[in-house]
Amino acid sequence: MKAVICKKLGGPDDLVVRELDDPSVGAGEVLVRVKAAALNYFDTLIIQGKYQFKPELPFSPSGEMAGIVEAVGDGVARFKVGDRVASYAKWGAARELYVAPEHELVQVPDEVSLKHAAGLLITYGTAIHGLRSRARLQAGETVAVLGASGGAGQAAVEVAKLMGARVIACASSEDKLAHAKACGADVLVNYSEGGLKQKLKDLTDGKGLEVVYDVIGGDHADDALRATGWRGRYLVVGFASGTIQKIPANLTLLKGCDVLGVFWGEAVVREPEEHHKDCEQLFQWVADGQLKPHIHAEYPLEDIALGLEEISSRRAKGKVLLIP
């Protein structure tokens, strides 16, 4: 089989594609023929050794995939050969054949394409976990999404709309905001023009935001937190800006607001039943035509560096896929 290999820590151009022996399955494991593997922002970090997960070298990047079951090991009860499945892999999915423990996989309905399924679990899984389980978002509330045009932000815009919220999309250019609008955002704010706190306040008639979904961190985080209202919920989702914000603790006191960490990858491990329910809801929305995940670009394994560059340069609007 072909696989993308990170032999040494570095940039996208340091990755190589190698022919490896086909893997076999052990007890409790499932062998999947990968039809699509998705790239995310954290893939640009994990290959540099800058992510919280630091796999032993050599390893393959890509933390999510979808494909067809080719073999099952002893004791596997939930899946059979020919089943359509998806997986949150953490890393290792940028290859033609992937071995997963049974509990890691979820069934993909026939009505959902494997390309869409490959890009649903991390960004959309994070969005529904953050908005539903952490923020307890209610219909009619207002959500501001920072970094609204990238894969993670776009997912939050779409999920929040499906949950009945009013969505303010915040991004750094008119082109990115136009994409967020196409994904369902109600109001657009260009934070490169400054005055983010006041703009968000004005858009809520001065009462402040119920929820902030922040995937970028950095300089705009303070303004967004200050724009929350009484008992607002500020979701710390990621740091795509490269800067981890320092949160003024006095603001949480004065506003009675909550700062909530959204660590979806750990929640999947600790709360698997909740994860499976979230996946079922996401797949149902896609099957019903209510959720239409946008695929920004597709690349063969050999062009993974191009895909990662689209993400790191913030040109990606939606998911970047690898098609083995």
N, C-alpha and C positions, 0 to 999 in steps of 0.2 A: 504494500500500500504506500501511497504518498502521504507525507506529513510535513507541515511547517515545523522547523526546529529552531528553538532559541538555544544555541550552544554556548553563548557568552552574553553577559548583560550589555545592552547597548541600544541602539536605535533600530528603527524598522529595516534599514538596509543591512543590518547584521543578521537578520533572519535568513534561513536557508530552507530549501525544500529537499527532502531526502526520501529515498525508497527504503522502507522498513519491512521486516517480516510481518505478515498478517497476524494480529493477536488472536489468542484463544480465550474462551470464557471459563471461569472457575465457578464454583458453587455460589449461587445467589447473584450471578452477574449476567448481563445482557450485552450481546454484540450488536452494534448498530451500524448500518451503512449510512454514512452522513450525506444527506442531500443538500444541506445548507448549514453553515456555521456563521454566527454573527460576531461582529467586532464591536467593542464598546470602548469608552474613554479609558477605562482602567487597563485595557490591553496595552496602551501606549506607556503606562507606568510599570506594569508587571515585567515587561521585557528589559526595563532599566533597573529593576530591583527597588523601585520606589513605591510599591503598593503594599498594603498590609499583609497580603499573602505573598510569600517568597518561596515559590517551588524550587526544588532541587534541580540544578542543571544536569542534562539538557531537558527541556520540556517544550510542549506546544502551547501557544497562546489560544485565545478564543474560549469564552466562558459559557457559551450556550449554543445548542445545535438542535436540529431535527432530522429525522431519517427513518429508515425502515429496519425493523429487527431482523437480523440474519441468523442468530443463534441464541439459545438460552442455556444457562448452566443449571446444574442440579438444584432443586429446591425453588426455582423461580415459578411463581404461581400467577402473577398479574399479567404477564405478557407471553406472547407466542410468536413464532416466526411469521413475518408479514405484517405485524402490527406497526402502525404509524405512531411514533413517539417523539417527545422533546425532552431536553435535559438542561438543567443548570449545572454546568460542569466545573465552575470556578476557573479552570484552565484545562487545556488539553484537547479541545474540540476541533482544532484546525488540522484535520486529517481525514482520510477516506473512511477509516474504520475506527470506531470508538467503543471502548468497553466501559459500561456503567454498572454500578450496583443497582439492583432492582428498585430500591426505594428512591433513587435519584430521578427516575423517569416518570413522566406523565403521559397519558394517552392523548393523542391528537385526533379530534373528530374528522370524519371524511370531508366535512364541509369547509375545513380550514386548510389552506395550502401549507405545505411544509416550509416554504420560504417565509411565510408570515409567522408560523409557529416558532421558527428558529430565532426570530427577533422579538418575540413577545415576553419571554420569561423575565429577563433582567429589568429592562426599562419599564415595561407595563406592569410587571410584577412588583417592582419597587413603588410605582405610582399608586397602585391599588392598595398595597400594604401601608404606604405612608398616609394616604388620604383617608382610607377606610379604617384601618386598625389603629393607627397612631393619632391622627388628627380628629377622628370621628366626625368627618365632614358631613354636614347636613345640606339637603337641598335648599337653595335660596341663599346660602352663604357665599361670600366673595373670597376667591383665591387669587393671589398673585404668584405667578410662576416666573422665577428668574432663570434666564437661559432657556427661553421657551421654544427655540427653534431646533435645538439639538435633539438627539434621540431620547434622552431622559426627560427633557423639558416638554417636548412634543407629546410624549406619553402622558405626562401629568395634565397637560391641557385637555387632551381627549378624555381621559378617565374622569377628571373633575366635571367636564360637561355632561358625561353620561350619568354622573351622580347628581346632576341637577344644580351645579354651582354656577355662579357668575365668575368668569375667568378673565383676569387681567394678565396679558402676556407681556413680559419684559425681555427685550433683547437689544443688541448693540447696533443694528442697522435696519433700514427700511425693508431691505430684501428679506431679512430673517423674520421681521414682523409680519410681512405679507404671507410668509409660509405658516406662521402661527395662526394668522387669521383664517387661512384655508383649512387649518386643523380644528377650527371651531372657537377660537378665542373671541370674547365679546369686545374687549377693549385692548388697545395696543399702547405700550410705553417704550420709547427709545431711551435707555438709560445712559447712552453715550452723550446725550445732550445735557445731562446734569439735572439736579432738582428732583431726584427720584422720590424722596420722602414726601415732599409737598404734593407731587403729582398723584401719588397713591392716596394720600389723605383726601385730596380734592375729589378723586374718583369714588370715594366712599362717603362723600358729604361730611367729611371731617371726623367720622366716628372710628375710622381705622379698619384694617383688614381683619377678617376672621382667621385666615390661614395664609401663610407664606410657604411656598415650596421652592427651596433654594438649592440648586444643583451646582452653582458656580462659586459661592463663597466670596472672599476677597473684599474689594472696596465697597460694593453695593449692599453687603449684608447688613451693615449698621443702619443704613437708611431704611431698608426693608423692615428690620426689626422695630425701628422707631415708628414705622407706619402701621404697626398692628394696633388693634383696638383692645378694649378691656377683655381680658380672658382670651386673647388671640393665641393662635398656635403657630409657632415658627418651626418649620421642619428642616433640620440639617440633613441634607441628602448627599452632597458631594462638594468637591472643591476644584471644579474644572478650571478656575482662574489660576490655579497653582498656589494660591494663598489661603491659609486656614485663618478664618476670622476670629478675633477675640471679642467675645460677647460681653457687653457691660451688664453685670449682674443687677445693678440698680434698676435697670429698665424692666426686668422681669418683676421686680417688687412693685414699681410704680404702676405698671399696667396689669398686674395680676395675670401675666401671660405665661405660657409654657414654651420652653425650648425643647424640642423632641428629636432625638436621634432616630434616623431611619436606616438601620443596618439590615437590609433585606436578606443578604446572604446568610447571616446568622439566624435570622428569624425562620428561614426555610428549614434549618437544621433543628431548631428548638421547637418550632410550631408547625410540623409537617401537615397536619390536618387543615390548618388555616391556609397554608400554601396551596394545597390541592383545591380548596374551595375558591381561592382567588383565581387559579388557573381555569377552573371550570367556568367561572364568570367571564373571564377574558375570552376564552374560546367561544362561549355562547354569544357574546357581543359581536365577535367576528363572524360567526356563522349566521347571525341575524342581519348582518350588514350594517350594524350600528357602529362598529369599530373597524376602520380601514387603515391598518398600519401602513405607513409610507416607507418604501424601500428607496433609499437615496442612490445606491449603486451596488453592483454585483461584480466580484472579481474572482478569477481562478486563484488557487492556492499560491501560485507563483507570483502573483501581484499583490500579496498581502501588504507590502510596504506602501503601495498606492492607497489602499484602503485606510491604513492607519494614518497616513498623511492627511487624508480628507477629514478625519476625526480631530487630529491634533491641531490642525489649522482652523478648526471650527467652520469648515465649509459644508460639513455633512448636515443635511436636513432630513432626519429620519435615520433608518438603519443602514449600515454598511454590511453586506453579506459576502462570505466566501462560498463559492460553489465548487466543490471538489470535482 
